């Protein structure tokens, strides 16, 4: 085509170009149109034709020409920006946002596309933008997916460079937003714990955050702070997300730290037929709890206990994690529902990020010096202390000059002090080890490429992305022989016996002092490595969602008669069926978050559902321990088929209510009604209904159970911990 154009440059095209340069837009457009009639696949001239038509004041006509060019240039980010400009001039703000978002997807670091997006969001109102994000109808049978990015946005609130869990979210969600995926509707959302609802996050903001997170590590950088601030504003301004009917809610991060997430999940399941699929990265808080805070372990245990009653599909990042899930459920949660578990492997090629214009100073300082690389957060679970002690032994045996530098890449995390103290206190390590805490993805690829070899250590991993990333760069990778690390190694990594310093030292010495061996390992990696693109992982996920069996209402096991069931937030290091039941007892949206003592109802009506054996017949005795707010309160308790009970509670007092009710089938329903009253005497106290501490059901004639319940209220009893 270029040769044809050169030969005819003085003719049709030349005349059209001269008219364009003279700003004769009509004449130029006519000339380009004449050329295109003979050469309809000259995509660049379609763009020129569009420019001229736009300058004549016909932006929609320009869009038609740009769309023709798009047929041949589907990956041209600048073309998408031109489409956005034309649609914006035509008044189609939503269409312009889509085009600019496509430009951001194709060229994530495009400041021009982002400035246009940010302007549209600011001028049009963030609430309007969020409403557009969640709008539209979904045809029956189409796959609709809502990705919950609460974990990612929370991380970005105080961090920039992603860790493994955040990286997985970015790399799976990104391809899902591009044309041609299996889902007809893809939305992004963030959970608002205060309102117990999800709110839409505009996809352009996600794309901007993901691009900046890969490009740098400074959380105080101006463009980064602007993008994070706009994300927060957009979520705060968005109305409650209306889920497409039958949509999948997919959480690729974590949600156990979000209060009342499961109660809100039950509400959207009931209203919109939503199905829930969380990705389980690992079961570390239960398998090696000593490497997590006690608060996190308790949160994870409660979340794990409730998975069977809420998840329609569990996604595990490895076969090792799937086995952990199954073993823990069988051992600790017998009788609870068991959703299917599907393994979504993370065997993906890392996204290559262009190097930054200014080299990272810590990375640049390594130039010309051989080094071994260990990428991972400095935390007790990664056990850097083991590696540093072993490296100290190597230095004392061979001398620092004979060894490569050991480069640690990662920010300090939980219980990192012992490793950091050893680094400070051992002179040999100060000279033989470098700690880089702020390395962005734009510099990480270069670190992998320059390493002699890589190593990794951990007490437990669901997968182990740094091992797979090292292999993707053709490097020998050394890691322990357990959990998901064996799968992350893809049969190509070198594995040492877990916690065996002799094994580790032998492997490192061979990699350092036997170049032929090291090169043979690299050749083995290059010859055998087979990695997927992240888009294939995304397609794999969507395929699993589309072929998952229809949702079946979970049937929690019936409450054991005579057992006291607390409505508290149970804090214990291991999952327990009581944790799930404490959450499931609260039905509907008439409840506040559970606390250590029990749970407040919201003013008005709250429902309590107690599952009972279907075979139970006759009259039941239902006992409740109630707590009054800061002023006296009238409470009405009502069950189907029985007379309501009205109680007068003194301010701040406690009382046991006892009702005799007929058996109602598989669920005993109790409605609790109370007007608004201040929780405490503080002027800023929230308005509550009444507090519910515990509930117990038994046969009306079971005097022993009734007496035991009353005794529990009068005496101090140990609670499960």
N, C-alpha and C positions, 0 to 999 in steps of 0.2 A: 504494500500500500504506500509506503514512504517513497518508493521509486516512482510509482504512478503520480503521487502528489508532486514530486519534484519536476516531473516532466510536464505536468499541467499547471505548475505554480503560476505561470504568467497568464493562465486562462481563468477558468471559473473560480477556482479557490483563491487565486491571487486577487481577483477583483473583489471577492467577498471579504478577504482580509483587509484590503485597502478601505472598503466601506466601513468595516468595523472600526479601524483605526481612526477614521474620520467621524465616528460616532453616528454614522448613518445606519441605525439599527435595523430599520425595515429592509433597506437594500441588502445589508449583510445577511440578514436572515433568509431573504429570498435566494441569495447566491448559495448559501450553505444548504438550503433545502433542495436546490437544483442538483447540487453535488450528491446529496444523500439519496436522491432518487436513483442515482446510478451506482452508489456505493453505500448501501444501507448498513453495512457492518463497520463503518468508520466511526468508532465510538467517540473518539476525540472531537470530531466535527459535530456529533450530536450535542456534546457539551457546549461547543461554541454557539451552535444554533440556540440552545437553551438560554445562554447568556444574553444573546441579542433579543430574543423574545421577551425575556424578563425586563430588559431595559426599555422595551416598548410599553411596559405597563401591564403585561399579561403574565403574572407569576405562575398561574396554573398551566398555561401553555408551556412555560419553561419547564415545569415539573414533568410534563408529558415527554419533552425531549430528554431530560435527564434520566427518566425511567428507561427510555430506549438505550441510552448509554450504559445504564446499570446492567442491562442484559449481558454486555460484554465485559464490564468492569465491576463485578459484584464486590470486589475487595478494595475498592478505591475509597479511602476515607474522605478525601477532599470532595469527591462527588457527593457523598452523603451530606457534607456540610453545605454544598450548594443547594441540594434538595431542601435542606432545613431552612436556608435563607429564603428560598422561594415560597415555601409553605408558610413561613412566618409572615412574609409580605402579603400573602393571600388571606391571612387571618386564621389559618389552621394551626393553632398553637400545639395541639396534641400531636398532629402529624409532624410538626417541626421537631418536637421533643424526641419522637421516635427516630427521626433521621439523625439528629445530633447524637443520640444514644448509640446508634449504629456506628457512627464515626468514632465515638469513644471506644466502642468494642474493637474496632479494627485498628485504631491507633490510640491506645489507652493514655499516652502522655500528651495528647493533643490539648494544649491550653486553649486554642481557639474554640474547639467544640465544647469544652467545659465552660468557658466564659458565656457562650450562648445558652447553655443549659442553665447555668446559675442565674442568668438574667431572666430567662423565662420563668424559672421557679420563683424568683423574687417578685417579678411583676405580676404574675398570675395568681400568686398566693399559694403557699405550700399546702394548705388544706385542699385547695382545688386540684393541685397536682396529685396528691395522694388519693383523692377520690377517683381521678382518672385512672390511676394505677390499678384500682380494684374494681373498675367498672366493667361493663360488658356482660353478655350472656354466654353461657357455655352450653353447647349442645349435649344432649344425653349421650353417654358413651365416650365422649371426649375425655382425654386425660388432663386434669387440672392439678397443678402442683403449686403449693405455697411453701417457699423455703423460709424457715424461721431463722433469722440472723441475729437474734438477741445476744447470743454469745459473742459473735463477731463484733457487733457495735459496742458491747461492753468492753471488750479487749481494746478496741481502738480508742476508748475513752482515756486510757492511760498508757497505751503502748502503740507502737507503729509497726515495726518489723514483725511479721507473723511468726508464731510458733507452729508446731505441727498441726494442731487441731484447726487453727485459723487458716493455715495454708490449704488444708483439705476443703474447707468451706469455700474459699475463694476459687479454687481450681475446678470444683464440680459445678458451682452455681454459674460461673462465667459462661461456659459453653451452653448452659440451659437457656440463656437469654438470647442466643443467636438464632437466626432463621434456620428452619429445617430440622428442629428437634421433634421428638415424638409427642410432646405435650402441646395441646392447643392453647393452654393458658398457663403462664408461669408468673407468679407474683412473689414479691419479697416482703417480708413482714418482720416486725419486732414486737415482742410481748410487753405490754404495759401492765406491770404487776399491780399498780394502784387501782386501775380500772378492771383488772382481770380480763383483758381483751387484747387482741392483736391490732396493730396499726401498720399501714403500708409504708414501705420505704421505696422512694423512686429509684428505679434501676440505674439511672445515670449517676446517682450519688454513690451507689455501690461500685460501679465501674471506676469512678474517680478514686474512691478510697482504695480499691484493690490496686490500681496503678501506682498511686503514691506510696502505698505500703511496700510494694516491691522495689520501688526506686530509691527509698531512703529509710533511715532509722531514727531521725530526729523528730520526736513528738512535738517539739516547740516550733517547728518550721511553719512559716506563715501560711502557705497554700494548704498544708496538712490541717492546721487548726481551723482554717476556713471550711474545708470539706467536712471535718468532724462536726463543727458547729452547725453547718447547714443540715447535716444528717439528723442531729438532735432536734433542730427546729422543725424539720419536715415530719418526723415521727410525732412530736408533741402536737403539731397542728392537724394531724390526720384524724379523720373520724374513725370509729371502730370499723375494722375491716369486715366486710360481708363476704364470707367465703363462697366461692362457686359451689353449687350443690354437688356433693360427692367428691370434693377435692381431697387430695392428699396433703397433709401437713407434714413436712419433712424437716427434721431438726438434725443438721449435720454437726452441730457443736454440742453444747451441754445445756441442760435446763434444770438440773437438780437444785441449783441455787436460787431459782425463781419461785417466790412464794405463790401458792395456790395455782400453779401452772396446770396441775392435773384437774382441778375443779373447773377451771376455765375450759380445758380441753373437753370435759364431759358436756359442757354447755354447747360448744360448737358442734360436737358430734350429734347432740340431740336436735339442734336447730337446722343444721346444714348437711347432715350425713357425712361429716368429715372423717377421714381415716388418718391414722397417725403412724408415722414410721421414723423412729429415732435411730441414729447411727451410734452404735456403742464402740467407742475407740479402744477401751480396755476396761477391765474390772479391777484395776490397780488399787483403788481405795478399799476394796474388800479382800484382795489377795495379799497385798502388802500394805496394810493400813498404817503402819508405823512411818511411812514416808509421805503422809498427808496430815493436815491439821485434823484434830478430833471433830471440829465442826463440819469440815468437808466430808469426812467419813460418814457422819450421821446423816448429812444431806443426801449423799450418794446412796446410803442404805435405804432411806425412805423412798427415794426415786426408784431404785431397783425393785423394792417390794411392790410398788404400784404399777410396774411395767405391764404385767400380765392383764390387768384390768383396763388398761388404756391403749396399749399398742396393738395395731392390727398387723404389723410386720416389724420385726427387729432386724436391723442391718448390723452385721459385725464386720470389722475391717480385716479379720483373718479367721482362719479355721481355729487357731488357738483361742481367740476371743470367743468364738461360738462355743467351744468346749467349756470355757470358763463359765459362760452364761448358763449353759445347761446344767453343769455340775452344781453351781450355786443355787439354782432354782430347785433342783431335786433335793438338795441337802437342807436348805433353809426355808423354802416356801412350798412345801408339799400341799397339794390340793388347790393351789391357786391356778387361774387360767394360764395357759402357755401358748402365746402367739408364735407363729413360725419364725425361725431365724434364718436369714439369708446372708451369705458371705459376699461382701462387696470389697474385693481386694484393691489395695492402693498401689498396684504395680504399674505406676504411670511415670512417663518421662517428665522430669521437672520442666516447668516453663522457663525458657531461656530469657533472661532479662538483660537488655543492653547495658554495658558498663556505664557508670556515671561519668559526666564530663570531668569531674575532679576525682581522682582516685582516693579511695579510703586510706587515710594516713597509716593506720595499723597494718593494712594489707600491703601497702606500698613499701613499708619498712622491711618486709620479708623478702624483698627482691634479691635473688641470687643466693639465698640461704635455703638449704634443704629442710623440709619440715614434714612431720606427721600431723594429721588433722583429726580433731574430735569435735563434732558439732552437736550441741545439745545443751539445754538449760542446766545451769549449775544448781542441782538440787540433790537431796540425799538419794532419791530413787535412781538417779543416773550414776551414783556412786563414783564421782570423780576422785574421791579419796583413795579408792583402790588403785586407780590408774596413776595418780600422783605418787603414791608410795612405791608402786612398781617402777615408775620412771626414775624415782630417786635411787632405787636399787640398781638400775641400769647405769646411771651416771657414776655411781660409786664403783661399779665393776669395770666400766669401759672408759670412763672419763667423758665429760660433756662434749669435747671436741670431736669424739668419734660418733656421736649420736646426732640425728636430726633434731631440730627444735620441735618441741611439742606445742602445737597451737590449739588452744581451747576457744571455741566460738560459742557464746551463749550468755544470756543475762543471769545474774544470781537469782535463785529461787528459794524454795522452802528448805530450811536446814542446810544452807550452803556454807555456813560459817566454818565448820571444821576444814573443809577443803581450802577455803580462802585463807584460813589461818596457817595451814601448812605451806601454802604458796608464799605467804609473807615471811614465815619463820625459817624456811630452809634456803640458805644462800644458793645451793646448787640448783634448786628449782627456779629461783628468781632469774638465774642466767639461762636455764634450759627450757623454760616454759613461757609462752606468751598467752595472755588472756585478752580476747577481743569481745567486748560486750555489746557493741552497737553496729554490727555488720549487716548492711541491707542485702537483699537478694541480688541487687545489681553488682555487688562485690563477691557474693558467695560462690558463684560459678567459677570465678577466677581462682578462688582459694582451693576449690576442689581440683581444678586443672593443674595447679602448681604443686599439689601435695605429692610426696613420695608414695604414701599410702594413707589410708584412713583407719581409724579405730572408733569403737563405740562401746559403751558399757551401760548396764542398767540391771536393776533387780527384777523388772517386769516391764514388758511392752506389749501393746496391742498389735502394733506393726513395726515401726522404727523407720520413719522416712529417711533419716540421714544415711542409713545403710543402702537403701535403694538409690538415693541420690548419688552416693559415691560410686556405685556400680555404673550408673548412667554416664559418668565421666570416665569410665574405663579404668577405675582405680581398684587396687586390692583393698578389700574391706574386712576388718577384723571385728568380730562381735561375739558376745556370749552365746552359748548353745541352748537357748530356752525361749519359751513363749513365742510371740509373733516375730521375734528377730530371725528365727529360722526361715520364716516365709518371706520376710523382707529381704533376706539374702538371696532368694530365688535360686538356691542351689549353687551359687557362684561365690558367695562370701566365705571367708575363713572363720571358723568358730572355735573358741577355746572353752574349756570346762569352766562353768560359772563359778566365780569366786576363787578360782585356782590361780594363784600368782605364778607358780612354776609354769603352768600351761601358757599363761599370758606372756611371760618373759621369753619363753622359747619361741613363741610365734612372732613376737616383735623382733627378737634378735635375728631370726631368719629373714624377715622382711628388710631389716636394716643392712645386714652384712652379706646377704646372698642376692646380688642384683639379678642373677639369672633366674632365681626362684621368683623374685618379685615380678620380673618381666613375663615369666610364664603364667603367673596368676593374672596379669593384665591381659595377656593374649587369650586366656580362657574366658575372661569376662567379655572381651570384645566379640569373641566367636559365639558365645552362648546367650548373650543378653537379648531378651525379648520384652520390651516394655510397651505398654499401651499409651496412646495420647490421653490426656485428661478428658477430652471429649468422648472417648470410648468408655471411660468410667462413667461419665454422665449418662450416655446412652444406655449403658448397662443398668444403671439405677432406674432410669425411666422405664426400661423394659420390665424390670422386676415389679415395679409399681403397677404397670398396665396388666400384667399377668397374675397379679396376686388374687387369691380367692376372695369372694365377696365378704364384706365385714359381717361378723356375727356378734350379736350383743354378748359381752362377757358376762359370765355367771359367777360372781364371787361366791365362795363357799358360805353356807349359812353360819350365822353366829352361834356359837356353842351356848346352849341355854345355861343360865346360871353364871356365865362369865361376865365380868365387868369390862366393858369396852370404853376406853378413854377416847375423848375427842381431842386430845392434846397432840402437839407436835412431838412425837416420841423420839428421843435422842438416844440412840444405841449404835454400837459399832457394826452390827450385822443386821441384814434385812429380817423382818419378822412379819408374819401375816397380820399381826395387830397393827402394824404401821399402815398397811393397805386399808384395813377396815376402818381405822380412825379417820382416814381421808374419805373413804367411800360412804360413810355414814352421813356426811353432809351432802345433801342433794340440792340441785338448783343453785341459784345465785344469791340466796339470802343469808350468806355467811361471810364473816371476816376471816382473816388468816388464822389458822390454829396457832396456839401459843403453848408454852410449857405446862400450863395448868389446865387448858381446855380451849374453848372457842366461843367468841361472841357471835350472836346473830346480828344481822343488820336490822334496823327498825322496820317493822311490818311483819311479814310472814316468812318463815324459814321452814324447810322440809328436812326431816330426818328419815332416812331409809335404813331399816335394819333387816338384812336378809335372814330368813328363817327356813327351816326344813319344810318342804311342801307337805310332808306327811303330818306335820303338827296340827292337831285339831283341838277344839274346845276353847276355853278361855285362857288368855295369857295375862301375865302380870308384867307390866313395864315400869321400871324404876328409872328416874332421872335425878341426877344431882345438878341443881341449878345455882347460879350465882347472880346476885342482883348488881346493877350498876350503882352509880354514886347517889341515886335517889330511889325512893320506894317505887316499885314497879308492879303493874298488874300483868300477869302472863296467862294466856289461854293455850291449853294443850288439847288438840283434837285429833282423833283417829276415826277413819270410816267405820260406821256401825256402832259407835259408842257416844255417850253424852260428853260434850266438852268439859274440861276441868279448868276452873279459873283459880289462880293463886295470887295472893298478895305477898310480895317479897319486900322485906325491910331493906332500906338503903345499905348496900354493901354486904347484905346477909347471904346465907346459903340455906338451901332447903332441899329436901328429898321429896319428889313428887311420885306418887304411885298410882297407876291406872290399870284397870282391868279391861282388856280389849279382846274382841273375838279374833281368832286366827284369820289372816287375810290372804293366805296363799304363800308365795315365796318371798314377799317383801312386806314388812310391817311398816306402814307409813304414819308418821306423826307430824302434824303441823304445829309449829310454835309461833305464837303471835305476841308481839309486845310493841308498845309505842316507843318513840325515840326518847332516850335519856342519856345524859353525859356519862361517859365511861368512868371518869374520875372527877374530883372536885376542881381540877384545873380549868381555868377559863378557856383554854385551847383544846379541851378534851373533845374527842370525836363523839358522835351520836351512835349509840348501840341499842340493841334490844335487850337481850338477856344472855348470860353466860351459861353454856352447857359444859359440864365437867365430865360426866360419864353417863353411860346407859347400861342397863341390864334387863334382859327378858328371861322369863322362866314360866313354867306352868303355874297357874294360879294356886294350885295346891302344894307347890314345892316350898314348904315352910323353911327348909334348911337354906335354900338359895336366897330367899327373902331376908332371913336373919343375917346371913353372911354379908349381904350387900349393906344392910344397915350398920353392921359392926365395922365394915370398912370405912364408913363415913365418920364413925365416932373414934376410931383408934388409928394409930399411925401404922401404915402397911408399906412394906417395900414395893416400889414400882419397878417394872423391868427396865434395865439400863444396858 
